[in-house]
């Protein structure tokens, strides 16, 4: 490319192309280096004063690179800049050329901008079959429709330029929008035109026949007649050639006939307009070529960054188009078409058609793959030409009426629709997030439709050219859907069983959380739980935190999380997705028993402080009483320092030393006399055995918790089971042979007076202890040290 740039006669253009190439290479290399090194965070994003001396281009590009990629370490999931290709560089070059061309003299600038505008308009009209049309280039997609509305107002209200608002007040205009139009479109038009919201009329979609995302033409005609009778003026109708949600196309042919009958301006927009460039076009989309105006977005269709949207329209009065803002005498406005002018020439007609065709083939490929997958419902209007695929996971609920399923969804009972959404919406949301992580280049979108619920949309026309989606990505996407279906079906089947088990278990409360895709949500109700309060419960949070730790230590296939309840701040345990058959009764019982143990242990720890304090006070009282008794027994003279020593030398005191021990388990005071005599800890109250936190259940080798042993165990054959039982019998025989001297439980007891070896050893130990009294003196503790 450097050699071709040297052939350019204008040195400024050659230098501009060279600088753009170096700048893009520097930014891409810096991005790649940042991803590999994960370098230190730069402080260049901190605002500071403007430096006195200027900076070179390398420093400025480095600053821009730091601002673009400086937060990637903090937010690893943030969307990064796309790796644009050569066509993207051409589009970016158009913006630089636009700034350079604006410095030419007026005559050259006028000729050049006129040529660019006329060429781009001619090419677009021929590619998308819109004959004898004009073009308006704009950055905001909705801006073109706002200009068209101004043109329609000036065309229908001849005195609008003179009388202004008075003309609209006497005969209010009406703009008709479909209920499936993109959100916020009507509000944007009213704000731009200065019209009140009653000037908007939302037309409902079909409810009985046809697609439920298409405009109801018969109802629209009734609305138009009603508005005319009320003295209003039907001004403009916005139709969809591919709705923003599911990509369905309105019946544009019938809408055009209706608009011609009542003199209404027809405007069409949507992603399906891109198929007009192909050889085969559906009749519903082809009818858009007869409309009064249409809005195209070639940037995402062709993968071109920073390319404006285009509104094609037909009108014969140049004065009205100038007043409406669709045409301009400013060269800067005409230069908006320059990036698109360069990009269209770089791609060529074949390249443009190939990109759009490739996107449509991707959608058809996914649609054919999904037809072979069970429990996947596809919402496609036209199976042969729809470039948008919308699907969702669906499974008939237990106890559902199959006759009701055959009826259209709007005629179903509200409770049935709500039940279906409650069970499937969270699962579809989880499926969409999993697929987006599995195939990032697919460009999937998770959306919530009013009738169907949560669905997943695949629209390659808007994403494939930018993300570089290939056929292998679609195959990987279909395989990912197939692999996630067992998890979805198993989880959906276990949700109702989990709810019933939790409801029947004392101390547990089932929480209905429609946003959780797992088996369910459960909360343990402790003794001090205020059921009427919705505030944060510290004691309950502590119990649930310990419960979560215990459940995660079991190393089961289930995932457990803790979080606030759906409608309050109280903590709950969230049970995740199930990939295999789970023993719900064992799971619920484990949760209940473990939570109850944690609560009892927390109570024991809380009461331990009070028990210890009272025990210490009682020990102090008893020790003080023992000291007073010792004083009475020894006498006052023995307490005098000199006299007491002489008296103790002539007549030693043979009093026994008494101490106290505090048993934490029993919470009682005991004497230390037996400790000094036998040199071992006395036989006090032994602590009770701690009950097991999980239900004791015999498991097969390698079987994880909460897994059913009878179902899903085909891998264990009868031979392996028999061999396992034989191994257990051999192990028991070996353990019995290793202890021949141990008496059998059912054997005869020795006769009275017979000394066993254990008794002999114990007697010898007592005798040796009696022969060495100095050891006993060393073991005696001072009573004063126990205070």
DABEL-V578584 format. One record per residue. N is the residue number from 1. RES is the residue in one letter. PHI is phi in whole degrees, 0 to 359 (NA if undefined). OMEGA is omega in degrees with one decimal (NA if undefined). BURIAL is 1 if it has 16 or more other ideal C-beta (glycine too) atoms within 10 Angstrom, else 0. Layout:
N&RES&PHI&OMEGA&BURIAL ; N&RES&PHI&OMEGA&BURIAL
This chain:
1&X&NA&179.4&0 ; 2&X&296&179.2&0 ; 3&X&293&178.7&0 ; 4&X&290&177.9&0 ; 5&X&292&180.0&0 ; 6&X&291&-179.9&0 ; 7&X&282&-178.5&0 ; 8&X&288&-176.4&0 ; 9&X&289&-178.5&0 ; 10&X&285&-178.2&0 ; 11&X&294&180.0&0 ; 12&X&293&178.4&0 ; 13&X&295&178.9&1 ; 14&X&296&179.4&1 ; 15&X&293&178.6&0 ; 16&X&295&177.7&1 ; 17&X&296&178.6&1 ; 18&X&294&179.8&0 ; 19&X&295&178.7&0 ; 20&X&296&179.1&1 ; 21&X&296&179.1&0 ; 22&X&294&-179.6&0 ; 23&X&294&179.4&1 ; 24&X&294&178.4&1 ; 25&X&294&179.9&0 ; 26&X&293&179.3&1 ; 27&X&293&180.0&1 ; 28&X&292&177.4&0 ; 29&X&295&178.7&0 ; 30&X&294&177.8&1 ; 31&X&296&179.4&1 ; 32&X&294&179.3&0 ; 33&X&293&177.9&0 ; 34&X&293&179.8&1 ; 35&X&292&-177.8&0 ; 36&X&284&-173.7&0 ; 37&X&271&-172.0&0 ; 38&X&50&-171.8&0 ; 39&X&293&-177.9&0 ; 40&X&291&179.3&0 ; 41&X&290&179.1&0 ; 42&X&265&179.1&0 ; 43&X&266&-178.0&0 ; 44&X&287&-179.8&0 ; 45&X&275&177.7&0 ; 46&X&278&-179.3&0 ; 47&X&298&179.9&0 ; 48&X&210&-178.8&0 ; 49&X&289&177.3&0 ; 50&X&289&-177.5&0 ; 51&X&290&-180.0&0 ; 52&X&292&177.7&0 ; 53&X&269&-178.4&0 ; 54&X&290&179.2&0 ; 55&X&245&178.9&0 ; 56&X&279&-175.1&0 ; 57&X&293&-179.7&0 ; 58&X&295&179.6&0 ; 59&X&294&179.5&0 ; 60&X&293&178.1&0 ; 61&X&293&176.4&1 ; 62&X&295&176.7&1 ; 63&X&296&178.6&0 ; 64&X&296&178.9&0 ; 65&X&297&178.3&1 ; 66&X&293&179.6&1 ; 67&X&290&-178.9&0 ; 68&X&283&-172.2&0 ; 69&X&240&-176.7&1 ; 70&X&287&-175.3&0 ; 71&X&260&-176.8&0 ; 72&X&289&177.8&1 ; 73&X&289&179.9&0 ; 74&X&282&-179.0&0 ; 75&X&234&-176.8&0 ; 76&X&293&-177.7&0 ; 77&X&269&-178.1&0 ; 78&X&289&-178.5&0 ; 79&X&287&-178.9&0 ; 80&X&262&-178.7&0 ; 81&X&293&-178.8&0 ; 82&X&283&178.2&0 ; 83&X&277&-176.2&0 ; 84&X&286&-178.8&1 ; 85&X&265&-177.8&0 ; 86&X&295&178.4&0 ; 87&X&294&175.2&1 ; 88&X&292&176.3&1 ; 89&X&296&178.6&1 ; 90&X&295&179.1&1 ; 91&X&295&178.0&1 ; 92&X&291&176.8&1 ; 93&X&296&179.2&1 ; 94&X&298&178.0&1 ; 95&X&291&177.0&1 ; 96&X&293&177.9&1 ; 97&X&295&178.7&1 ; 98&X&299&177.5&1 ; 99&X&292&179.9&0 ; 100&X&287&-178.8&0 ; 101&X&294&-179.7&1 ; 102&X&296&178.4&0 ; 103&X&272&179.1&0 ; 104&X&288&177.3&0 ; 105&X&289&-169.8&0 ; 106&X&299&-176.7&0 ; 107&X&292&177.8&0 ; 108&X&295&-179.6&0 ; 109&X&294&-179.8&1 ; 110&X&294&-179.9&0 ; 111&X&295&-176.7&0 ; 112&X&291&-179.7&1 ; 113&X&293&177.8&1 ; 114&X&295&179.0&0 ; 115&X&294&-179.4&0 ; 116&X&298&-178.3&1 ; 117&X&295&-178.3&1 ; 118&X&293&179.5&0 ; 119&X&296&-177.8&0 ; 120&X&296&179.1&1 ; 121&X&297&179.8&1 ; 122&X&297&-178.9&0 ; 123&X&296&-178.7&1 ; 124&X&295&179.6&1 ; 125&X&296&-179.8&1 ; 126&X&284&-179.1&0 ; 127&X&295&-175.1&1 ; 128&X&256&167.8&1 ; 129&X&58&179.0&0 ; 130&X&245&-171.6&1 ; 131&X&282&174.2&0 ; 132&X&55&-179.6&0 ; 133&X&253&173.5&1 ; 134&X&250&-175.0&1 ; 135&X&233&173.4&1 ; 136&X&233&-177.3&1 ; 137&X&260&-175.5&1 ; 138&X&212&-178.8&1 ; 139&X&281&-179.9&0 ; 140&X&274&-174.2&0 ; 141&X&298&-176.6&1 ; 142&X&277&-177.2&1 ; 143&X&295&179.6&1 ; 144&X&297&177.9&1 ; 145&X&294&177.2&1 ; 146&X&297&177.4&1 ; 147&X&294&178.6&1 ; 148&X&296&177.1&1 ; 149&X&297&176.0&1 ; 150&X&297&178.1&1 ; 151&X&296&178.6&1 ; 152&X&294&178.3&1 ; 153&X&295&179.3&1 ; 154&X&293&-179.5&1 ; 155&X&285&-177.4&1 ; 156&X&275&178.7&1 ; 157&X&252&-175.9&1 ; 158&X&292&-178.1&0 ; 159&X&264&-176.5&0 ; 160&X&293&-179.6&1 ; 161&X&294&-177.2&0 ; 162&X&270&-173.0&0 ; 163&X&271&176.1&0 ; 164&X&66&-171.0&0 ; 165&X&296&-178.9&0 ; 166&X&300&179.0&0 ; 167&X&293&179.6&1 ; 168&X&291&-178.3&1 ; 169&X&290&-178.6&0 ; 170&X&288&-179.4&0 ; 171&X&217&-171.7&0 ; 172&X&290&176.6&1 ; 173&X&281&179.5&1 ; 174&X&231&176.6&1 ; 175&X&249&-175.5&1 ; 176&X&260&178.2&1 ; 177&X&237&176.9&1 ; 178&X&283&175.8&1 ; 179&X&294&178.0&0 ; 180&X&266&178.8&1 ; 181&X&293&-178.4&1 ; 182&X&294&-175.6&1 ; 183&X&297&176.0&0 ; 184&X&84&-177.6&0 ; 185&X&292&-179.2&1 ; 186&X&295&178.6&1 ; 187&X&295&178.2&0 ; 188&X&296&-179.7&1 ; 189&X&296&179.2&1 ; 190&X&295&179.0&1 ; 191&X&293&-179.0&0 ; 192&X&286&-176.7&1 ; 193&X&266&-177.5&1 ; 194&X&73&-179.0&0 ; 195&X&259&175.3&1 ; 196&X&286&-178.2&0 ; 197&X&296&175.4&0 ; 198&X&298&176.1&0 ; 199&X&285&177.1&1 ; 200&X&268&176.6&1 ; 201&X&229&-178.8&1 ; 202&X&270&-178.3&0 ; 203&X&269&-180.0&1 ; 204&X&290&179.0&0 ; 205&X&267&-179.2&1 ; 206&X&297&177.6&1 ; 207&X&240&-176.7&0 ; 208&X&248&-174.4&0 ; 209&X&236&178.1&0 ; 210&X&80&-179.0&1 ; 211&X&290&179.2&1 ; 212&X&280&176.6&1 ; 213&X&243&175.8&1 ; 214&X&255&179.5&1 ; 215&X&292&178.6&1 ; 216&X&280&-174.6&1 ; 217&X&292&-179.8&1 ; 218&X&296&178.4&0 ; 219&X&291&176.7&0 ; 220&X&297&179.3&1 ; 221&X&297&177.3&0 ; 222&X&295&178.1&0 ; 223&X&296&179.9&1 ; 224&X&296&179.3&1 ; 225&X&296&178.5&0 ; 226&X&296&179.8&0 ; 227&X&293&178.6&1 ; 228&X&293&178.3&0 ; 229&X&295&179.0&0 ; 230&X&275&178.1&0 ; 231&X&85&178.3&0 ; 232&X&264&-178.5&1 ; 233&X&244&173.7&1 ; 234&X&296&-170.3&1 ; 235&X&258&-169.3&1 ; 236&X&212&177.5&1 ; 237&X&235&178.2&1 ; 238&X&256&178.3&1 ; 239&X&256&-176.5&1 ; 240&X&244&168.3&1 ; 241&X&254&-171.9&1 ; 242&X&110&-178.3&1 ; 243&X&295&-177.1&1 ; 244&X&295&-175.9&1 ; 245&X&270&-171.5&1 ; 246&X&244&175.6&1 ; 247&X&77&177.7&1 ; 248&X&275&-175.9&1 ; 249&X&250&175.7&1 ; 250&X&291&176.7&1 ; 251&X&280&-170.9&1 ; 252&X&293&-179.9&1 ; 253&X&298&179.0&0 ; 254&X&291&177.9&1 ; 255&X&295&178.4&1 ; 256&X&294&177.6&1 ; 257&X&296&179.6&0 ; 258&X&293&179.4&1 ; 259&X&292&177.0&1 ; 260&X&294&-179.9&0 ; 261&X&293&-176.5&0 ; 262&X&252&176.3&0 ; 263&X&67&-178.2&0 ; 264&X&256&176.2&1 ; 265&X&285&-179.2&1 ; 266&X&251&177.4&1 ; 267&X&243&-176.8&1 ; 268&X&237&175.0&1 ; 269&X&215&178.8&1 ; 270&X&144&-175.5&1 ; 271&X&287&-178.4&1 ; 272&X&291&176.5&1 ; 273&X&296&178.5&1 ; 274&X&295&-179.5&1 ; 275&X&289&175.9&1 ; 276&X&296&178.6&1 ; 277&X&280&-177.9&1 ; 278&X&271&-179.9&0 ; 279&X&287&179.5&0 ; 280&X&254&-179.7&0 ; 281&X&229&177.9&1 ; 282&X&293&-176.1&1 ; 283&X&295&-179.7&0 ; 284&X&292&178.0&1 ; 285&X&283&-179.5&1 ; 286&X&296&177.9&1 ; 287&X&294&179.2&1 ; 288&X&292&178.8&1 ; 289&X&291&179.3&1 ; 290&X&262&-177.5&1 ; 291&X&282&-178.6&1 ; 292&X&281&179.0&1 ; 293&X&199&176.9&1 ; 294&X&209&179.6&1 ; 295&X&247&179.2&1 ; 296&X&247&176.4&1 ; 297&X&234&-176.5&1 ; 298&X&289&-179.1&1 ; 299&X&300&177.8&1 ; 300&X&292&179.5&1 ; 301&X&296&-175.1&1 ; 302&X&254&-179.9&1 ; 303&X&72&-178.2&1 ; 304&X&253&179.4&1 ; 305&X&279&174.3&1 ; 306&X&57&177.1&0 ; 307&X&255&-176.2&1 ; 308&X&287&170.6&1 ; 309&X&280&-174.6&1 ; 310&X&230&173.2&1 ; 311&X&245&176.9&1 ; 312&X&266&-177.0&1 ; 313&X&212&178.0&1 ; 314&X&235&176.5&0 ; 315&X&201&-173.7&1 ; 316&X&262&-175.8&0 ; 317&X&261&179.7&0 ; 318&X&293&179.8&0 ; 319&X&292&179.2&0 ; 320&X&292&177.3&1 ; 321&X&295&177.0&1 ; 322&X&290&178.8&0 ; 323&X&292&-179.5&0 ; 324&X&286&179.0&1 ; 325&X&91&178.9&0 ; 326&X&281&174.8&1 ; 327&X&237&-177.2&1 ; 328&X&211&176.2&0 ; 329&X&268&-179.2&0 ; 330&X&278&179.1&0 ; 331&X&296&-179.2&1 ; 332&X&297&177.4&0 ; 333&X&292&178.9&1 ; 334&X&288&-179.8&1 ; 335&X&287&174.5&1 ; 336&X&298&-178.8&1 ; 337&X&280&-175.1&1 ; 338&X&299&178.1&1 ; 339&X&301&178.9&1 ; 340&X&290&177.7&1 ; 341&X&299&178.3&1 ; 342&X&291&-175.5&1 ; 343&X&292&179.3&1 ; 344&X&296&178.5&1 ; 345&X&289&179.2&0 ; 346&X&292&-178.7&0 ; 347&X&285&-175.0&1 ; 348&X&77&-178.3&0 ; 349&X&296&-179.9&0 ; 350&X&295&179.1&0 ; 351&X&295&178.7&0 ; 352&X&294&-179.4&1 ; 353&X&295&-178.3&0 ; 354&X&294&179.4&0 ; 355&X&294&179.3&1 ; 356&X&293&179.0&1 ; 357&X&295&179.3&1 ; 358&X&298&178.7&1 ; 359&X&296&178.4&1 ; 360&X&294&178.4&1 ; 361&X&293&177.3&0 ; 362&X&297&179.0&1 ; 363&X&294&177.4&1 ; 364&X&294&179.7&1 ; 365&X&293&178.2&1 ; 366&X&292&-179.5&1 ; 367&X&297&178.5&1 ; 368&X&295&179.2&0 ; 369&X&289&-177.9&1 ; 370&X&287&177.8&1 ; 371&X&296&-178.2&0 ; 372&X&271&-176.3&0 ; 373&X&258&177.6&0 ; 374&X&283&176.4&0 ; 375&X&64&174.9&0 ; 376&X&239&180.0&1 ; 377&X&259&-177.5&0 ; 378&X&256&178.0&1 ; 379&X&254&-178.0&1 ; 380&X&241&-179.2&1 ; 381&X&283&-177.9&1 ; 382&X&236&-175.2&1 ; 383&X&292&-175.3&0 ; 384&X&269&-172.1&0 ; 385&X&223&-177.3&1 ; 386&X&284&178.7&1 ; 387&X&274&-179.4&1 ; 388&X&237&178.4&1 ; 389&X&243&177.4&1 ; 390&X&241&-177.4&1 ; 391&X&218&177.9&1 ; 392&X&205&174.0&1 ; 393&X&284&-177.9&1 ; 394&X&213&176.0&1 ; 395&X&214&-179.1&1 ; 396&X&296&-177.7&0 ; 397&X&287&176.7&1 ; 398&X&298&179.3&0 ; 399&X&85&-179.6&0 ; 400&X&281&-177.5&0 ; 401&X&273&-179.8&0 ; 402&X&295&178.1&0 ; 403&X&291&-179.8&0 ; 404&X&293&-179.6&0 ; 405&X&291&-179.3&0 ; 406&X&286&178.8&0 ; 407&X&279&179.2&0 ; 408&X&299&-173.3&0 ; 409&X&299&-179.2&0 ; 410&X&299&-179.6&0 ; 411&X&273&179.1&0 ; 412&X&285&179.4&0 ; 413&X&293&179.6&0 ; 414&X&301&180.0&0 ; 415&X&294&179.6&0 ; 416&X&292&178.4&0 ; 417&X&296&179.1&0 ; 418&X&295&178.6&0 ; 419&X&294&179.5&0 ; 420&X&296&179.2&1 ; 421&X&294&-178.6&1 ; 422&X&300&-176.5&0 ; 423&X&270&-170.3&1 ; 424&X&253&-176.5&1 ; 425&X&297&179.8&1 ; 426&X&295&178.8&1 ; 427&X&292&177.3&1 ; 428&X&292&176.4&1 ; 429&X&295&176.3&1 ; 430&X&295&179.3&1 ; 431&X&298&179.6&1 ; 432&X&297&179.2&1 ; 433&X&294&178.8&0 ; 434&X&294&-179.5&1 ; 435&X&290&177.7&1 ; 436&X&295&176.2&1 ; 437&X&286&-179.3&0 ; 438&X&288&-179.4&1 ; 439&X&232&-177.6&1 ; 440&X&296&-178.1&0 ; 441&X&281&-179.3&1 ; 442&X&284&-179.6&1 ; 443&X&69&-179.4&1 ; 444&X&291&178.2&1 ; 445&X&227&176.0&1 ; 446&X&264&-175.9&1 ; 447&X&223&-178.7&1 ; 448&X&246&179.4&0 ; 449&X&270&-174.7&1 ; 450&X&292&-175.7&0 ; 451&X&263&-173.6&0 ; 452&X&282&-175.5&1 ; 453&X&100&-178.3&1 ; 454&X&286&179.7&1 ; 455&X&228&179.2&1 ; 456&X&242&-176.0&1 ; 457&X&247&174.7&1 ; 458&X&240&-177.2&1 ; 459&X&236&-175.8&1 ; 460&X&294&177.7&1 ; 461&X&298&-178.7&1 ; 462&X&265&-173.7&1 ; 463&X&230&-170.6&1 ; 464&X&296&-178.4&1 ; 465&X&292&-179.3&1 ; 466&X&278&-176.6&1 ; 467&X&272&-179.4&1 ; 468&X&74&-178.9&0 ; 469&X&290&180.0&1 ; 470&X&241&178.5&0 ; 471&X&295&177.5&0 ; 472&X&297&177.4&0 ; 473&X&293&178.0&1 ; 474&X&294&177.0&1 ; 475&X&297&176.9&0 ; 476&X&295&177.8&1 ; 477&X&294&178.4&1 ; 478&X&296&177.5&1 ; 479&X&294&177.3&0 ; 480&X&295&176.2&1 ; 481&X&297&-179.9&1 ; 482&X&296&-178.5&0 ; 483&X&286&-179.3&0 ; 484&X&273&-177.1&1 ; 485&X&296&177.6&1 ; 486&X&301&178.5&0 ; 487&X&294&-178.0&1 ; 488&X&293&-178.2&1 ; 489&X&293&179.9&1 ; 490&X&295&179.5&1 ; 491&X&295&-179.1&1 ; 492&X&295&179.5&1 ; 493&X&288&-175.9&1 ; 494&X&270&-176.9&1 ; 495&X&296&-178.4&1 ; 496&X&291&177.9&0 ; 497&X&296&177.9&1 ; 498&X&297&179.3&1 ; 499&X&297&179.8&1 ; 500&X&294&179.9&0 ; 501&X&295&-180.0&1 ; 502&X&294&179.6&1 ; 503&X&296&-178.8&0 ; 504&X&277&-178.3&0 ; 505&X&263&-179.7&1 ; 506&X&289&178.2&0 ; 507&X&92&-179.6&1 ; 508&X&247&179.3&1 ; 509&X&232&177.4&1 ; 510&X&278&-178.2&1 ; 511&X&250&177.7&1 ; 512&X&275&178.2&0 ; 513&X&241&-176.5&1 ; 514&X&292&-177.7&0 ; 515&X&267&-178.8&0 ; 516&X&264&-175.7&1 ; 517&X&273&-175.1&1 ; 518&X&276&-178.9&1 ; 519&X&294&179.5&1 ; 520&X&168&-179.2&1 ; 521&X&234&-177.0&1 ; 522&X&226&177.4&1 ; 523&X&228&179.0&1 ; 524&X&270&179.7&1 ; 525&X&263&-179.5&1 ; 526&X&279&-172.9&1 ; 527&X&295&-177.2&0 ; 528&X&263&-177.1&0 ; 529&X&283&176.1&1 ; 530&X&268&-174.5&0 ; 531&X&291&-178.1&0 ; 532&X&279&-177.4&0 ; 533&X&272&177.6&0 ; 534&X&250&-176.7&0 ; 535&X&278&-179.5&0 ; 536&X&292&-178.1&0 ; 537&X&248&-177.8&1 ; 538&X&298&-179.4&0 ; 539&X&295&177.7&0 ; 540&X&295&178.3&1 ; 541&X&295&178.2&0 ; 542&X&294&179.2&0 ; 543&X&295&-178.5&1 ; 544&X&290&176.5&1 ; 545&X&294&175.8&0 ; 546&X&294&177.8&1 ; 547&X&295&178.2&1 ; 548&X&298&179.1&1 ; 549&X&297&179.3&0 ; 550&X&295&-178.8&1 ; 551&X&292&178.5&1 ; 552&X&290&178.5&0 ; 553&X&286&-179.6&0 ; 554&X&287&177.9&1 ; 555&X&58&175.9&0 ; 556&X&268&178.5&1 ; 557&X&284&-179.2&0 ; 558&X&278&175.1&1 ; 559&X&251&-178.9&0 ; 560&X&236&177.3&1 ; 561&X&225&177.3&0 ; 562&X&240&179.9&0 ; 563&X&195&179.4&0 ; 564&X&289&178.1&0 ; 565&X&294&-174.5&1 ; 566&X&299&-175.3&0 ; 567&X&244&179.0&0 ; 568&X&209&-179.2&0 ; 569&X&260&-178.1&0 ; 570&X&283&-176.8&1 ; 571&X&284&179.0&1 ; 572&X&219&174.2&1 ; 573&X&254&-179.5&1 ; 574&X&259&178.4&1 ; 575&X&267&-172.8&1 ; 576&X&280&-176.8&1 ; 577&X&288&179.8&1 ; 578&X&246&179.8&1 ; 579&X&266&179.9&0 ; 580&X&215&-179.0&0 ; 581&X&292&-174.3&1 ; 582&X&248&175.2&1 ; 583&X&280&-174.5&1 ; 584&X&294&-179.4&1 ; 585&X&298&177.2&1 ; 586&X&293&178.9&1 ; 587&X&298&-178.3&1 ; 588&X&294&179.6&1 ; 589&X&294&177.4&1 ; 590&X&298&179.4&1 ; 591&X&296&-178.0&1 ; 592&X&294&-177.5&1 ; 593&X&294&-179.1&1 ; 594&X&295&178.6&1 ; 595&X&296&179.3&1 ; 596&X&293&177.6&1 ; 597&X&296&179.9&1 ; 598&X&297&178.3&1 ; 599&X&295&179.8&1 ; 600&X&294&178.2&0 ; 601&X&295&178.3&0 ; 602&X&294&176.1&0 ; 603&X&294&179.3&0 ; 604&X&298&178.7&0 ; 605&X&293&179.4&0 ; 606&X&292&-179.9&0 ; 607&X&278&-177.2&0 ; 608&X&296&-179.6&0 ; 609&X&298&179.9&0 ; 610&X&292&179.8&0 ; 611&X&295&-179.8&0 ; 612&X&296&-179.1&0 ; 613&X&298&178.4&0 ; 614&X&294&178.4&0 ; 615&X&295&178.5&1 ; 616&X&295&178.1&0 ; 617&X&298&179.0&0 ; 618&X&293&177.8&0 ; 619&X&297&178.7&1 ; 620&X&297&179.2&0 ; 621&X&295&-179.3&0 ; 622&X&293&178.2&0 ; 623&X&294&177.3&1 ; 624&X&296&177.7&0 ; 625&X&294&177.5&0 ; 626&X&295&177.4&0 ; 627&X&296&178.6&0 ; 628&X&296&177.4&0 ; 629&X&295&178.5&0 ; 630&X&294&177.5&0 ; 631&X&295&179.2&0 ; 632&X&293&-178.6&0 ; 633&X&287&-177.5&0 ; 634&X&278&-178.6&0 ; 635&X&99&-176.8&0 ; 636&X&284&-174.8&0 ; 637&X&296&-179.2&0 ; 638&X&290&-179.7&1 ; 639&X&272&177.6&0 ; 640&X&285&-171.8&0 ; 641&X&304&-174.5&0 ; 642&X&280&-177.9&0 ; 643&X&296&-178.4&0 ; 644&X&297&179.7&0 ; 645&X&294&179.8&0 ; 646&X&294&-179.1&0 ; 647&X&294&178.4&1 ; 648&X&291&179.8&0 ; 649&X&285&179.5&0 ; 650&X&283&-175.7&0 ; 651&X&224&-178.6&0 ; 652&X&294&179.0&0 ; 653&X&272&-180.0&0 ; 654&X&259&-178.5&0 ; 655&X&285&178.4&0 ; 656&X&278&179.1&0 ; 657&X&274&-178.4&0 ; 658&X&240&176.0&1 ; 659&X&237&-179.3&1 ; 660&X&227&171.7&1 ; 661&X&239&-179.5&1 ; 662&X&251&179.9&1 ; 663&X&275&-178.1&0 ; 664&X&293&-178.3&0 ; 665&X&291&-179.1&0 ; 666&X&272&-178.7&0 ; 667&X&69&-176.4&0 ; 668&X&223&176.9&0 ; 669&X&266&179.3&0 ; 670&X&225&179.7&1 ; 671&X&281&179.0&0 ; 672&X&264&-176.2&1 ; 673&X&297&-179.5&0 ; 674&X&292&177.4&0 ; 675&X&293&-178.8&1 ; 676&X&288&-175.7&1 ; 677&X&284&-173.2&0 ; 678&X&261&176.8&0 ; 679&X&63&177.6&0 ; 680&X&227&179.1&0 ; 681&X&294&-179.1&0 ; 682&X&296&179.0&0 ; 683&X&278&178.5&0 ; 684&X&272&179.7&0 ; 685&X&283&179.6&0 ; 686&X&283&-179.3&0 ; 687&X&293&178.8&0 ; 688&X&290&179.3&0 ; 689&X&290&179.5&0 ; 690&X&285&-180.0&0 ; 691&X&293&-179.2&0 ; 692&X&289&-177.8&0 ; 693&X&284&-179.5&1 ; 694&X&240&-180.0&1 ; 695&X&291&-178.8&0 ; 696&X&294&-177.2&0 ; 697&X&218&179.9&0 ; 698&X&288&-176.2&0 ; 699&X&246&174.4&0 ; 700&X&283&178.9&0 ; 701&X&300&-179.9&0 ; 702&X&83&-179.1&0 ; 703&X&280&-178.0&0 ; 704&X&273&179.3&0 ; 705&X&299&176.5&1 ; 706&X&64&179.3&1 ; 707&X&253&178.0&1 ; 708&X&293&-178.1&0 ; 709&X&273&-177.1&0 ; 710&X&270&-176.2&0 ; 711&X&253&178.1&0 ; 712&X&78&-178.5&0 ; 713&X&245&-179.8&0 ; 714&X&291&-177.7&0 ; 715&X&291&179.7&0 ; 716&X&268&-177.9&0 ; 717&X&271&179.5&0 ; 718&X&293&-179.7&0 ; 719&X&298&-179.7&0 ; 720&X&295&179.7&0 ; 721&X&292&179.5&0 ; 722&X&295&179.5&0 ; 723&X&296&179.5&0 ; 724&X&293&178.1&0 ; 725&X&294&177.1&0 ; 726&X&296&177.3&0 ; 727&X&298&179.3&0 ; 728&X&295&179.3&0 ; 729&X&294&177.9&0 ; 730&X&297&179.6&0 ; 731&X&295&178.2&0 ; 732&X&293&178.3&0 ; 733&X&295&178.3&0 ; 734&X&294&179.2&0 ; 735&X&293&177.8&0 ; 736&X&288&179.4&0 ; 737&X&285&-178.1&0 ; 738&X&285&-177.9&0 ; 739&X&233&-178.3&0 ; 740&X&285&-176.4&0 ; 741&X&278&-177.5&0 ; 742&X&287&-179.6&0 ; 743&X&290&178.6&0 ; 744&X&284&-179.0&0 ; 745&X&298&-178.2&0 ; 746&X&263&-177.7&0 ; 747&X&284&-179.0&0 ; 748&X&287&178.9&0 ; 749&X&277&178.9&0 ; 750&X&292&-178.8&0 ; 751&X&291&-179.7&0 ; 752&X&298&179.6&0 ; 753&X&91&178.5&0 ; 754&X&281&-177.5&0 ; 755&X&265&177.0&0 ; 756&X&272&177.5&0 ; 757&X&300&179.7&0 ; 758&X&294&178.5&0 ; 759&X&295&179.2&0 ; 760&X&297&178.8&0 ; 761&X&296&-178.9&0 ; 762&X&292&179.0&0 ; 763&X&294&177.7&0 ; 764&X&298&179.1&0 ; 765&X&294&179.9&0 ; 766&X&292&178.8&0 ; 767&X&295&178.5&0 ; 768&X&298&177.0&0 ; 769&X&290&179.8&0 ; 770&X&286&-179.3&0 ; 771&X&283&-179.1&0 ; 772&X&240&-178.6&0 ; 773&X&288&-179.6&0 ; 774&X&295&176.8&0 ; 775&X&293&179.0&0 ; 776&X&291&-179.7&0 ; 777&X&294&178.0&0 ; 778&X&291&-178.5&0 ; 779&X&277&-178.0&0 ; 780&X&284&179.3&0 ; 781&X&262&175.9&0 ; 782&X&289&178.5&0 ; 783&X&297&-177.6&1 ; 784&X&292&-177.4&0 ; 785&X&284&180.0&0 ; 786&X&274&-179.5&1 ; 787&X&287&NA&0
